[in-house]
Amino acid sequence: MTAQTSTGEQGSTRTGATMRASTIDRYGSADALTVKEVECPQCGPDEVVVAVRAASVNPYDWHNMTGTPLLMRLGGGWRTPKSSLLGLDVAGVIKSVGQNVTRFAAGDEVFGCAAGAFAEYASVKVDTLVRKPANISFEEAAAVPVAALTAVQGLRDHGRLTQGQRVLINGASGGVGTYAVQLAKHFGAEVTGVCSTKNVEMVRDLGADHVVDYKADDFTARGIEYDLILDNIGNRKISHYKRCLSPSGSYVAVGAPKDRVLGPLPHMLKALLAFKVGTRRAAVFMAQQTPSDLELFRELLDSGAMRSVIDTVYPLDEIAAAFRHLETGHARGKIIVTQ
């Protein structure tokens, strides 16, 4: 397969070369995904083209595939998707650079965020990429961006985490949760992770000070108060979370049950309303592609202070199976798709 390797006078290329990519022309289940030949991406003046080695599957991708909640179709296309390409997390090797790009060169190994990552090549803005540490694989790097961005911004920015606080992470063995445990420890918190029996040792190994097996214990009935709850599941009543918080504690909602029309919105609105009165607070948010955070992850990965937990790796031709795996809701860490 041949991809573009040079840029034109306006910083873009159109060679007619094609690549293999996972595409979707209608909303639906994983059965709607197809892998076919499409045109290679162009390289804008402030962009690079990355030869994708690995990408990871996120709930964000699942929502774009299924077109649910229906509310998201207002921006993504009502009857059919505006974009036929999926994928956001990427790790790979730069093949070409735009005329204004000075930070990177062809051959650099990078990871970050790139629309259309489930493909052989992706065109990426340079401010959403950082260099991949030599001590980690492309699969480990591709697992990081969306999940770790959600974790760090939920803890630090919206949870206002400070050193010495007690933090509870509900859903500690999932994509966001595995990074949240490590990042909370990095920020100096006392961390309690909630997960299933089979994942207790893994969550403890990630650095959690305490691990609650939700199949054997109810963390909302233990009489322990937390300064921050990062909730990746949304499987309890808001009142149950509230009684676990210290008088000035924060509840940060990341995940919630998937309502077909409004998605997690009902749960999040309930949380905001429930904490409207009193000294406790609630926060909801969407993670942002922040260059400084990606650089933080690069440093932590390079030093060994943070690592990726990978559940399963699928080749691009088996991407439908990767999405079906995600749908089970029981992935341990991240699901990866490789070329």
Rosetta silent file (secondary structure, phi, psi, omega in degrees, C-alpha in Angstrom):
SEQUENCE: MTAQTSTGEQGSTRTGATMRASTIDRYGSADALTVKEVECPQCGPDEVVVAVRAASVNPYDWHNMTGTPLLMRLGGGWRTPKSSLLGLDVAGVIKSVGQNVTRFAAGDEVFGCAAGAFAEYASVKVDTLVRKPANISFEEAAAVPVAALTAVQGLRDHGRLTQGQRVLINGASGGVGTYAVQLAKHFGAEVTGVCSTKNVEMVRDLGADHVVDYKADDFTARGIEYDLILDNIGNRKISHYKRCLSPSGSYVAVGAPKDRVLGPLPHMLKALLAFKVGTRRAAVFMAQQTPSDLELFRELLDSGAMRSVIDTVYPLDEIAAAFRHLETGHARGKIIVTQ
SCORE:     score description
SCORE:     0.000 S_00000001
   1 L     0.000  132.614 -177.468    0.000    0.000    0.000 S_00000001
   2 L  -109.122  129.688  177.090    1.404    3.370   -0.977 S_00000001
   3 L  -111.832  165.535  179.291    0.738    6.509    1.001 S_00000001
   4 L   -63.199  145.168 -178.105    1.595   10.091    0.167 S_00000001
   5 L  -131.337    6.044  178.516    5.175   11.020    0.905 S_00000001
   6 L  -145.723  162.661 -179.101    5.471   14.675   -0.122 S_00000001
   7 L  -112.814  150.471  179.830    3.613   17.914    0.302 S_00000001
   8 L   -87.869 -172.779 -175.770    2.407   20.335   -2.359 S_00000001
   9 L   -64.042  -31.396 -179.125    2.774   24.089   -2.581 S_00000001
  10 L   -95.836   11.204  176.080   -0.218   24.684   -0.300 S_00000001
  11 L    85.140   16.837  178.596    0.948   22.045    2.210 S_00000001
  12 L  -136.921  161.106 -175.931   -1.342   19.245    1.000 S_00000001
  13 L  -132.772  143.119  171.772   -1.022   16.245   -1.238 S_00000001
  14 L  -140.285   96.870 -175.595   -3.390   14.310   -3.422 S_00000001
  15 L   -99.318  -12.525 -174.472   -1.649   11.401   -5.104 S_00000001
  16 L    83.720    0.789  178.305   -4.631    9.135   -5.593 S_00000001
  17 L   -67.197  152.152 -179.014   -2.972    6.547   -3.351 S_00000001
  18 E  -121.223  166.454  178.745   -5.278    4.368   -1.257 S_00000001
  19 E  -145.780  167.270  174.866   -5.143    2.666    2.112 S_00000001
  20 E   -90.611  135.728 -179.751   -7.133    0.160    4.135 S_00000001
  21 E  -149.660  151.561  172.068   -9.475    1.668    6.724 S_00000001
  22 E   -83.012  126.989 -176.288  -12.431    0.669    8.846 S_00000001
  23 E  -128.827  162.266  176.591  -15.486    2.558    7.614 S_00000001
  24 L  -144.348  126.282 -179.942  -19.155    2.922    8.444 S_00000001
  25 L  -109.279    2.080  176.553  -21.794    4.348    6.098 S_00000001
  26 L  -152.796  154.649  175.426  -24.773    3.848    8.414 S_00000001
  27 L   -73.892  145.006  178.232  -25.411    3.777   12.135 S_00000001
  28 L   169.112 -160.980  179.678  -25.709    0.332   13.628 S_00000001
  29 L   -80.159 -175.169  178.326  -23.989   -2.510   15.436 S_00000001
  30 H   -60.833  -20.520  178.491  -20.461   -3.738   14.861 S_00000001
  31 H   -64.854  -18.746 -179.347  -21.841   -5.595   11.835 S_00000001
  32 H   -79.628  -10.574 -179.676  -22.034   -2.216   10.076 S_00000001
  33 L   -78.211  136.717  174.215  -18.225   -1.885   10.126 S_00000001
  34 E  -133.714  150.339  175.143  -16.324   -2.719    6.954 S_00000001
  35 E  -109.990  119.447 -176.087  -12.641   -2.646    6.089 S_00000001
  36 E  -148.735  175.569  178.404  -12.024   -1.372    2.583 S_00000001
  37 E   -79.940  129.546  174.845   -9.786    0.738    0.365 S_00000001
  38 E  -134.769  168.527  179.643  -10.195    4.506    0.745 S_00000001
  39 E   -69.460  140.664  177.237   -8.125    7.481   -0.354 S_00000001
  40 L   -63.698  148.999 -179.435   -5.076    8.274    1.753 S_00000001
  41 L   -71.360  154.191  175.407   -5.398   11.418    3.913 S_00000001
  42 L   -87.996  159.034 -179.440   -3.897   14.712    2.875 S_00000001
  43 L  -111.236  108.051  177.626   -1.278   16.539    4.907 S_00000001
  44 L   -73.069  171.349 -175.978   -2.190   20.139    5.707 S_00000001
  45 L   -62.218  -27.841 -179.433    0.449   22.812    6.414 S_00000001
  46 L  -110.873   25.363 -175.822    0.186   22.333   10.196 S_00000001
  47 E  -125.992  167.410  170.061   -0.321   18.577   10.106 S_00000001
  48 E  -128.525  155.532  171.153    1.598   15.336    9.784 S_00000001
  49 E  -102.256  126.172 -177.837    0.590   12.042    8.230 S_00000001
  50 E  -107.108  130.813  169.364    1.107    9.126   10.591 S_00000001
  51 E   -79.863  109.812 -171.561    1.495    5.515    9.525 S_00000001
  52 E   -72.797  126.735  173.467   -0.741    3.961   12.158 S_00000001
  53 E  -100.231  -33.745 -179.239    0.729    1.045   14.081 S_00000001
  54 E  -155.398  150.003  174.208   -1.964    0.846   16.769 S_00000001
  55 E  -141.454  159.539  178.396   -5.208    2.503   17.835 S_00000001
  56 E  -121.014  156.299 -176.727   -7.515    1.844   20.776 S_00000001
  57 E   -95.342  130.562 -179.852  -11.263    1.466   21.046 S_00000001
  58 L  -122.920  157.066  172.469  -13.188    3.908   23.242 S_00000001
  59 H   -53.704  -31.841  176.273  -16.859    4.288   24.218 S_00000001
  60 H   -55.568  -42.657  179.002  -16.687    7.490   22.149 S_00000001
  61 H   -66.715  -38.954  179.080  -16.114    5.354   19.056 S_00000001
  62 H   -62.053  -42.587  178.046  -19.008    3.073   20.002 S_00000001
  63 H   -62.551  -40.559  178.483  -21.358    6.057   20.261 S_00000001
  64 H   -67.685  -31.739  179.064  -20.258    7.269   16.825 S_00000001
  65 H   -72.301  -44.690 -175.253  -20.810    3.793   15.393 S_00000001
  66 H   -85.663  -18.378 -176.002  -24.280    3.268   16.857 S_00000001
  67 L    71.488   24.358  177.778  -25.480    6.866   16.581 S_00000001
  68 L  -122.609  146.655   -2.782  -26.576    6.777   20.201 S_00000001
  69 L   -66.768  157.949 -177.309  -27.564    8.674   22.153 S_00000001
  70 H   -58.444  -26.957 -179.967  -29.730   10.251   19.489 S_00000001
  71 H   -57.069  -34.495 -176.824  -28.782   13.658   20.883 S_00000001
  72 H   -70.851  -17.177 -179.497  -25.256   13.293   19.463 S_00000001
  73 H   -70.198  -15.338  177.325  -26.617   13.026   15.908 S_00000001
  74 H   -60.349  -30.086  179.178  -27.335   16.753   15.982 S_00000001
  75 H  -107.180  -25.678 -174.581  -23.625   17.252   15.382 S_00000001
  76 H   -98.345    0.936 -177.918  -22.558   13.938   13.879 S_00000001
  77 L   110.889  122.922 -172.762  -25.226   13.512   11.222 S_00000001
  78 L   -76.017  -53.313 -176.941  -28.900   12.680   11.799 S_00000001
  79 L   -89.095  -40.688  178.926  -29.626    9.886    9.327 S_00000001
  80 L  -135.780  155.805 -179.253  -26.082    8.819    8.448 S_00000001
  81 L   -64.622  138.753  175.342  -22.660    9.639    9.919 S_00000001
  82 L   -66.285  -34.299  177.664  -20.972   12.755    8.554 S_00000001
  83 L  -114.235  135.611  179.768  -17.659   10.914    8.743 S_00000001
  84 L   -88.286   -7.707 -177.639  -17.257    7.313    7.619 S_00000001
  85 E  -101.678  143.742  179.205  -14.021    6.875    9.594 S_00000001
  86 L  -119.870  170.430  177.034  -13.777    5.995   13.277 S_00000001
  87 L   104.783  140.231 -179.525  -11.018    5.999   15.878 S_00000001
  88 L  -133.924  -37.750  178.314   -9.329    8.710   17.935 S_00000001
  89 E   -81.027  134.200 -176.806   -6.393    7.211   19.855 S_00000001
  90 E  -142.791  147.998  168.905   -3.337    6.667   17.677 S_00000001
  91 E  -143.647  136.817 -177.995    0.295    5.564   17.841 S_00000001
  92 E  -178.843 -160.052 -175.511    2.576    5.250   14.853 S_00000001
  93 E  -120.107  130.920 -179.955    5.418    6.612   12.736 S_00000001
  94 E   -68.217  128.641  178.509    5.360    9.953   10.934 S_00000001
  95 E   -99.259  -35.664  179.753    5.518    9.501    7.166 S_00000001
  96 E  -153.362  157.213 -177.441    5.299   13.132    6.020 S_00000001
  97 E  -127.831  149.562  176.563    5.034   16.623    7.498 S_00000001
  98 L   -73.352  164.881 -172.423    3.286   19.821    6.456 S_00000001
  99 L   -65.896  -20.906 -179.772    5.248   22.863    5.354 S_00000001
 100 L   -97.054   -0.317 -173.385    4.800   24.688    8.695 S_00000001
 101 L   -85.671  124.722  178.316    5.760   21.748   10.912 S_00000001
 102 L  -121.178  -17.346 -176.182    9.087   22.025   12.739 S_00000001
 103 L   -73.622  -28.286 -174.538    8.482   19.899   15.879 S_00000001
 104 L  -128.391  161.995  176.142    8.483   16.561   14.057 S_00000001
 105 L  -138.789  161.242  177.158   10.174   14.879   11.127 S_00000001
 106 L   -55.701  135.765 -179.428    9.503   11.795    9.052 S_00000001
 107 L   100.384  -15.498  178.373   10.423    8.693   11.021 S_00000001
 108 L   -67.538  138.234  175.096    9.481   10.055   14.457 S_00000001
 109 E   -92.507  126.909 -171.830    7.483    7.664   16.627 S_00000001
 110 E  -137.458  166.423  168.917    4.478    9.441   18.150 S_00000001
 111 E  -148.012  159.189 -179.045    1.167    8.970   19.923 S_00000001
 112 E   161.492 -144.644 -175.355   -1.864   11.152   20.543 S_00000001
 113 E  -115.000  129.639 -179.255   -5.286   11.934   19.105 S_00000001
 114 L  -148.326  120.366  176.961   -6.181   11.584   15.420 S_00000001
 115 L   -63.742  134.486  179.724   -9.630   11.408   13.843 S_00000001
 116 L    81.219   37.642 -174.161   -9.933    8.296   11.683 S_00000001
 117 L   -75.461  -16.877  178.460   -7.284    6.253   13.518 S_00000001
 118 L   -83.164   67.560 -175.413   -8.698    2.856   12.483 S_00000001
 119 E  -160.555  170.140  178.457   -6.793    3.031    9.205 S_00000001
 120 L   -70.801  -32.378 -178.565   -3.332    2.550    7.752 S_00000001
 121 E  -137.424  150.162  176.877   -2.676    6.311    7.747 S_00000001
 122 E  -141.483  140.382  174.912   -4.096    9.319    9.581 S_00000001
 123 E   -91.965  128.439 -169.228   -3.641   13.056    9.142 S_00000001
 124 E  -133.494  136.865  171.405   -2.996   14.667   12.518 S_00000001
 125 E   -70.549  137.393 -172.349   -2.621   18.198   13.889 S_00000001
 126 H   -66.907  -23.568 -178.880    0.773   18.454   15.549 S_00000001
 127 H   -78.396    0.352  175.152   -0.577   19.902   18.797 S_00000001
 128 H  -111.955   19.389  179.258   -2.377   16.608   19.520 S_00000001
 129 E  -128.567  148.690  168.787    0.785   14.496   19.244 S_00000001
 130 E  -137.299  164.211  179.623    3.821   13.820   21.422 S_00000001
 131 E   -70.969  140.106  177.806    6.824   11.573   20.928 S_00000001
 132 L   -79.525  128.768  174.710    6.441    7.966   21.989 S_00000001
 133 L   -59.812  143.960 -177.465    8.917    6.875   24.675 S_00000001
 134 L   -68.446  -20.337 -174.757   11.291    4.227   23.379 S_00000001
 135 L   -87.490    3.456  177.689   10.570    1.953   26.341 S_00000001
 136 L  -125.699  156.655 -178.658    6.909    1.304   25.487 S_00000001
 137 L   -81.959  167.084  175.368    5.226   -0.409   22.549 S_00000001
 138 H   -63.197  -36.235  179.012    2.913    1.209   20.019 S_00000001
 139 H   -63.268  -43.891  179.111    0.056   -0.776   21.564 S_00000001
 140 H   -64.918  -37.890  179.791    0.812    0.609   25.029 S_00000001
 141 H   -69.893  -41.095 -178.413    1.045    4.141   23.664 S_00000001
 142 H   -65.785  -23.804 -179.656   -2.204    3.915   21.689 S_00000001
 143 L   -69.953  -19.954 -164.941   -4.069    2.884   24.833 S_00000001
 144 L   -77.673  -54.779 -156.716   -3.298    6.182   26.574 S_00000001
 145 H   -50.641  -68.631 -173.226   -4.824    9.354   25.068 S_00000001
 146 H   -63.259  -45.196 -177.205   -8.617    9.486   25.575 S_00000001
 147 H   -65.127  -46.410 -178.272   -8.694    7.339   28.721 S_00000001
 148 H   -71.080  -35.458  174.863   -5.798    9.069   30.458 S_00000001
 149 H   -60.906  -42.637  177.800   -7.021   12.539   29.447 S_00000001
 150 H   -62.738  -42.863 -178.574  -10.391   11.713   30.988 S_00000001
 151 H   -64.876  -49.687 -174.872   -8.736   10.405   34.135 S_00000001
 152 H   -69.248  -39.355 -179.754   -6.357   13.309   34.716 S_00000001
 153 H   -72.796  -32.598  175.718   -8.886   16.032   33.944 S_00000001
 154 H   -66.478  -42.122 -178.529  -11.536   14.342   36.071 S_00000001
 155 H   -74.702  -56.088 -170.359   -9.199   14.055   39.042 S_00000001
 156 H   -80.125  -49.204 -171.668   -7.146   17.238   38.858 S_00000001
 157 H   -84.385  -44.790 -175.909   -9.283   19.813   37.060 S_00000001
 158 H   -97.968  -28.252  176.123  -12.856   18.874   37.949 S_00000001
 159 L   -89.549  -13.311  178.072  -12.262   16.901   41.137 S_00000001
 160 L    55.033   43.196 -177.330   -9.721   19.463   42.408 S_00000001
 161 L   -64.174  135.121  174.251   -7.583   16.681   43.829 S_00000001
 162 L  -128.741  161.046 -176.471   -4.865   17.676   46.284 S_00000001
 163 L   -57.971  137.728  176.337   -2.171   15.692   48.014 S_00000001
 164 L    88.875   -6.874  179.878   -3.295   13.552   50.940 S_00000001
 165 L   -75.400  156.944  174.008   -6.968   13.372   49.987 S_00000001
 166 E   -90.534  125.048 -178.232   -8.987   10.182   49.975 S_00000001
 167 E  -121.988  133.779  172.389  -10.091    9.227   46.462 S_00000001
 168 E  -112.955  130.255  179.379  -12.478    6.471   45.422 S_00000001
 169 E  -114.433  108.472  179.486  -12.453    5.292   41.813 S_00000001
 170 E   -86.999  118.371 -172.661  -15.563    3.369   40.840 S_00000001
 171 L    90.759   50.745 -172.274  -14.685    1.173   37.870 S_00000001
 172 L   -78.841  -10.940 -176.528  -10.961    1.011   38.621 S_00000001
 173 L  -101.648   -0.547  179.422  -10.169   -1.830   36.223 S_00000001
 174 L   -85.514 -171.930 -177.401  -11.495   -0.230   33.019 S_00000001
 175 H   -58.685  -54.121  178.885   -9.759    2.019   30.530 S_00000001
 176 H   -68.739  -42.324 -174.879  -10.180    5.278   32.472 S_00000001
 177 H   -60.909  -41.544 -178.184   -9.981    3.581   35.853 S_00000001
 178 H   -63.738  -36.400  176.007   -6.581    1.946   35.373 S_00000001
 179 H   -76.309  -35.548 -178.452   -5.022    5.313   34.551 S_00000001
 180 H   -62.480  -40.066  177.605   -7.009    7.106   37.269 S_00000001
 181 H   -58.249  -47.808 -176.184   -5.575    4.831   39.969 S_00000001
 182 H   -69.802  -39.968 -179.455   -2.025    5.580   38.841 S_00000001
 183 H   -70.204  -37.500  177.163   -2.563    9.302   38.328 S_00000001
 184 H   -62.231  -40.554  176.182   -4.270    9.729   41.697 S_00000001
 185 H   -66.042  -38.225  177.887   -1.264    8.096   43.344 S_00000001
 186 H   -59.909  -35.307  179.797    1.032   10.356   41.314 S_00000001
 187 L   -84.682    2.219  173.878   -0.807   13.357   42.758 S_00000001
 188 L    88.328   23.187 -178.927   -0.322   12.009   46.289 S_00000001
 189 L   -88.786  161.021  168.042   -3.812   10.703   47.086 S_00000001
 190 E   -93.431  115.276 -166.251   -4.890    7.753   49.210 S_00000001
 191 E  -108.418  130.949  170.537   -6.654    5.642   46.597 S_00000001
 192 E  -114.796  125.371  178.067   -9.491    3.148   46.891 S_00000001
 193 E  -107.764  140.394  177.280  -10.400    1.250   43.735 S_00000001
 194 E  -112.086  127.418 -177.785  -13.698   -0.548   43.153 S_00000001
 195 E  -158.723 -179.054  178.362  -13.694   -3.512   40.766 S_00000001
 196 L   -83.723  168.654 -175.490  -14.768   -7.135   40.362 S_00000001
 197 H   -54.349  -44.912 -174.258  -13.142  -10.088   42.118 S_00000001
 198 H   -67.700  -15.836 -176.148  -10.958  -11.107   39.175 S_00000001
 199 H  -107.276    2.765 -176.014   -9.394   -7.628   38.948 S_00000001
 200 H   -57.804  -50.161 -177.101   -8.621   -6.988   42.620 S_00000001
 201 H   -66.235  -36.597  178.753   -4.948   -7.940   42.427 S_00000001
 202 H   -64.066  -44.461  179.761   -4.421   -6.009   39.196 S_00000001
 203 H   -65.624  -38.708  176.691   -5.877   -2.802   40.675 S_00000001
 204 H   -64.236  -39.866 -179.499   -3.777   -3.238   43.792 S_00000001
 205 H   -65.896  -26.238  177.057   -0.696   -3.755   41.614 S_00000001
 206 L   -74.092  -11.956  175.586   -1.434   -0.426   39.867 S_00000001
 207 L   122.126   -0.635 -179.875   -0.955    1.286   43.223 S_00000001
 208 L   -61.305  135.214  177.908   -4.361    1.390   44.918 S_00000001
 209 L   -74.423  -33.160  179.628   -4.046    1.556   48.704 S_00000001
 210 E  -138.327  144.574  178.105   -7.382   -0.203   49.150 S_00000001
 211 E  -130.262  128.668  178.548   -9.457   -2.327   46.776 S_00000001
 212 E  -107.024  122.750  174.612  -13.175   -3.043   47.164 S_00000001
 213 E   -84.633  107.896 -173.626  -14.605   -6.087   45.420 S_00000001
 214 L   -66.098  -16.560  177.621  -18.098   -4.883   44.507 S_00000001
 215 L   -77.655  -18.727 -177.772  -19.326   -8.481   44.302 S_00000001
 216 L  -117.800  -13.578 -172.964  -18.555   -9.010   47.974 S_00000001
 217 L  -147.029  147.040  179.116  -18.744   -5.525   49.491 S_00000001
 218 L  -106.885  108.196 -175.746  -20.791   -2.329   49.100 S_00000001
 219 H   -66.259  -19.147 -179.612  -18.489    0.687   49.155 S_00000001
 220 H   -83.066   -7.262 -176.654  -21.425    3.003   49.871 S_00000001
 221 H  -117.840   19.059 -176.067  -22.242    1.181   53.129 S_00000001
 222 L   -93.531   -6.743  179.120  -18.788    0.998   54.683 S_00000001
 223 L    74.762   18.579  179.785  -19.033    4.245   56.658 S_00000001
 224 L  -106.582  133.397  178.979  -15.945    5.703   54.988 S_00000001
 225 L  -101.207  142.632 -179.792  -15.981    9.228   53.596 S_00000001
 226 E  -118.919  149.512  177.494  -13.995   10.275   50.544 S_00000001
 227 E   -79.670  -24.457 -178.503  -12.827   13.689   49.417 S_00000001
 228 E  -150.245  131.738  171.015  -13.359   12.732   45.769 S_00000001
 229 E  -115.992  119.461  172.939  -15.315   10.039   43.950 S_00000001
 230 E  -100.520  110.456 -171.577  -14.447    9.504   40.290 S_00000001
 231 E  -104.267  106.951  179.563  -17.365    7.496   38.941 S_00000001
 232 L   -92.521   -2.174 -171.872  -16.730    5.614   35.703 S_00000001
 233 L  -116.644  -46.583 -177.055  -19.849    3.437   35.986 S_00000001
 234 L    68.088   37.242 -174.091  -22.848    5.397   37.282 S_00000001
 235 L  -101.936    9.353  178.640  -24.385    2.237   38.702 S_00000001
 236 L  -125.958  160.911  176.016  -25.541    3.617   42.061 S_00000001
 237 L   -66.539  148.408 -179.958  -28.121    6.128   43.180 S_00000001
 238 H   -59.138  -36.366 -179.337  -26.821    9.671   43.543 S_00000001
 239 H   -63.994  -30.224  177.985  -27.851    9.624   47.202 S_00000001
 240 H   -69.606  -41.452  176.430  -25.565    6.627   47.777 S_00000001
 241 H   -64.107  -39.937 -174.053  -22.570    8.480   46.390 S_00000001
 242 H   -62.785  -37.969 -177.824  -23.465   11.550   48.391 S_00000001
 243 L   -73.811  -10.116  178.091  -23.395    9.746   51.730 S_00000001
 244 L   -93.564   -3.493 -175.427  -19.826    8.566   50.984 S_00000001
 245 E   -95.314  145.843  172.540  -18.462   12.076   50.533 S_00000001
 246 E   -66.542  164.982 -177.127  -16.797   14.260   53.125 S_00000001
 247 E   -54.849  -27.622  178.555  -18.602   17.547   53.882 S_00000001
 248 E  -114.141   22.524 -174.523  -16.528   19.334   51.221 S_00000001
 249 E   -75.413  165.247 -179.017  -16.146   16.362   48.896 S_00000001
 250 E  -122.606  139.732  173.935  -16.564   16.212   45.112 S_00000001
 251 E  -113.189  119.807 -179.409  -18.412   13.710   42.918 S_00000001
 252 E  -114.088  116.545 -177.981  -17.158   13.592   39.306 S_00000001
 253 E   -91.234  120.693  176.964  -19.314   11.664   36.843 S_00000001
 254 L  -107.829  -47.274 -179.233  -17.414   10.109   33.936 S_00000001
 255 L  -120.229  159.859 -179.975  -19.613    7.165   32.948 S_00000001
 256 L  -162.067  163.659  176.875  -23.312    6.379   33.259 S_00000001
 257 L   -54.775  147.389 -172.996  -25.940    3.973   31.891 S_00000001
 258 L   -90.920   86.869  172.778  -26.478    4.382   28.130 S_00000001
 259 E   -68.387  134.077 -173.352  -29.936    5.886   27.611 S_00000001
 260 L   -63.261  -35.914 -175.091  -30.772    5.591   23.876 S_00000001
 261 L   -90.693  -49.381 -172.212  -32.010    9.155   23.482 S_00000001
 262 L  -109.724   -2.492  178.774  -30.051   11.241   25.983 S_00000001
 263 E    62.502 -134.712 -178.599  -27.149    8.942   26.875 S_00000001
 264 L   -79.458   -1.591 -172.829  -25.537    9.749   30.262 S_00000001
 265 H   -57.429  -45.157  179.942  -27.282   13.143   30.443 S_00000001
 266 H   -57.527  -45.123  179.875  -30.115   12.130   32.840 S_00000001
 267 H   -62.729  -41.628 -177.015  -27.665   10.675   35.362 S_00000001
 268 H   -70.879  -37.060  176.661  -25.402   13.685   35.128 S_00000001
 269 H   -66.256  -39.539  176.224  -28.234   16.189   35.472 S_00000001
 270 H   -59.179  -41.977 -179.735  -29.476   14.315   38.547 S_00000001
 271 H   -63.751  -47.155 -179.331  -26.000   14.575   40.027 S_00000001
 272 H   -61.301  -41.252 -179.733  -25.720   18.299   39.387 S_00000001
 273 H   -69.744  -39.373 -177.222  -29.165   18.954   40.861 S_00000001
 274 H   -65.707  -28.548 -178.348  -28.601   16.715   43.888 S_00000001
 275 L  -101.085   11.830 -176.965  -25.462   18.621   44.839 S_00000001
 276 L   -64.453  -35.609 -178.884  -26.915   22.059   44.141 S_00000001
 277 L  -108.873  136.609  178.098  -27.496   22.686   47.847 S_00000001
 278 L   110.971 -177.796 -175.252  -24.834   22.090   50.478 S_00000001
 279 L   -92.936  -15.810  175.028  -21.059   22.101   50.662 S_00000001
 280 L   -77.592  159.296 -177.153  -20.480   18.990   48.563 S_00000001
 281 E  -138.018  157.870  175.683  -20.211   19.445   44.805 S_00000001
 282 E  -125.930  152.852  178.726  -20.673   17.507   41.575 S_00000001
 283 E  -143.191  142.927  171.782  -18.990   17.918   38.199 S_00000001
 284 E  -129.955  153.569 -175.400  -19.508   16.555   34.700 S_00000001
 285 L  -165.581  168.510  169.351  -17.248   17.193   31.728 S_00000001
 286 L  -119.701  130.045 -176.760  -15.901   16.094   28.369 S_00000001
 287 L   -63.242  144.018  179.534  -12.162   15.506   28.165 S_00000001
 288 L  -108.628  148.248  178.885  -10.130   17.939   26.076 S_00000001
 289 L   -81.435   84.005 -172.615   -7.120   17.131   23.878 S_00000001
 290 L   -96.689  117.985 -177.719   -4.645   19.137   25.938 S_00000001
 291 H   -55.099  -40.540 -177.901   -1.008   19.157   24.715 S_00000001
 292 H   -65.468  -32.490  177.577    0.409   19.654   28.219 S_00000001
 293 H   -71.697  -40.321  176.165   -1.443   16.588   29.486 S_00000001
 294 H   -61.123  -37.819  177.857   -0.177   14.445   26.614 S_00000001
 295 H   -67.645  -37.037  175.666    3.328   15.604   27.487 S_00000001
 296 H   -60.117  -44.512  179.931    2.711   14.668   31.142 S_00000001
 297 H   -63.551  -39.346  178.362    1.739   11.144   30.051 S_00000001
 298 H   -59.023  -43.129 -179.614    4.876   10.897   27.909 S_00000001
 299 H   -66.062  -42.978 -178.511    7.018   11.748   30.935 S_00000001
 300 H   -68.216  -38.881  177.062    5.201    9.318   33.228 S_00000001
 301 H   -65.983  -41.421 -178.495    5.389    6.498   30.684 S_00000001
 302 H   -63.859  -37.704 -178.265    9.060    7.191   30.064 S_00000001
 303 H   -84.518  -11.449 -177.022    9.872    7.073   33.783 S_00000001
 304 L    85.893    5.378 -179.489    7.735    3.992   34.429 S_00000001
 305 L   -75.872  -14.890  176.777    5.446    5.912   36.792 S_00000001
 306 L  -140.910  143.170  177.748    2.447    5.047   34.589 S_00000001
 307 L  -139.664  161.351  179.085    1.730    2.017   32.426 S_00000001
 308 L   -96.345  142.448  172.972   -1.028    0.801   30.168 S_00000001
 309 L  -105.876  120.299 -177.087   -3.178   -2.231   30.882 S_00000001
 310 E  -112.147  124.364  179.693   -4.147   -3.977   27.654 S_00000001
 311 E   -78.545  -61.526 -175.655   -6.963   -6.493   27.582 S_00000001
 312 E  -146.349  148.089  176.295   -6.862   -7.764   23.977 S_00000001
 313 E  -115.409  126.445  179.329   -5.226   -6.823   20.682 S_00000001
 314 E  -116.434  143.231  170.996   -7.180   -7.278   17.437 S_00000001
 315 E   -72.318  159.382 -177.694   -5.962   -6.859   13.854 S_00000001
 316 H   -54.405  -37.697 -178.956   -7.800   -4.250   11.774 S_00000001
 317 H   -63.370  -17.506 -179.358   -9.658   -6.982    9.872 S_00000001
 318 H  -110.376   28.915 -176.330  -11.239   -8.057   13.182 S_00000001
 319 H   -63.600  -30.802  177.226  -12.314   -4.593   14.325 S_00000001
 320 H   -60.913  -38.977  177.707  -15.954   -5.699   14.608 S_00000001
 321 H   -65.650  -34.992  177.942  -14.874   -8.229   17.233 S_00000001
 322 H   -63.080  -41.682  179.125  -13.040   -5.460   19.096 S_00000001
 323 H   -70.056  -36.737  176.939  -16.248   -3.411   19.299 S_00000001
 324 H   -63.847  -36.798  176.618  -18.270   -6.429   20.416 S_00000001
 325 H   -63.003  -44.679  178.144  -15.711   -6.932   23.178 S_00000001
 326 H   -58.955  -38.954 -176.639  -16.114   -3.303   24.235 S_00000001
 327 H   -63.374  -23.371 -179.850  -19.891   -3.741   24.349 S_00000001
 328 L   -66.561  -24.596 -179.820  -19.606   -6.391   27.066 S_00000001
 329 L    75.906   11.859 -176.287  -18.493   -3.678   29.495 S_00000001
 330 L  -122.236   20.932  178.007  -15.966   -6.013   31.093 S_00000001
 331 L   -65.512  139.841  179.077  -12.722   -5.120   29.332 S_00000001
 332 L   -97.320   99.344 -172.955   -9.722   -5.085   31.642 S_00000001
 333 L    81.163 -136.331 -172.591   -7.924   -1.906   30.647 S_00000001
 334 E  -110.709  153.332  174.852   -7.921   -1.081   26.940 S_00000001
 335 E  -104.615  129.744 -171.522   -8.788   -2.884   23.697 S_00000001
 336 E  -115.646  144.627  174.147   -6.285   -2.295   20.886 S_00000001
 337 E  -120.000  129.333 -177.707   -6.530   -2.500   17.087 S_00000001
 338 E  -120.633  161.560  174.313   -3.318   -2.929   15.093 S_00000001
 339 L   -85.059    0.000    0.000   -2.255   -2.882   11.455 S_00000001
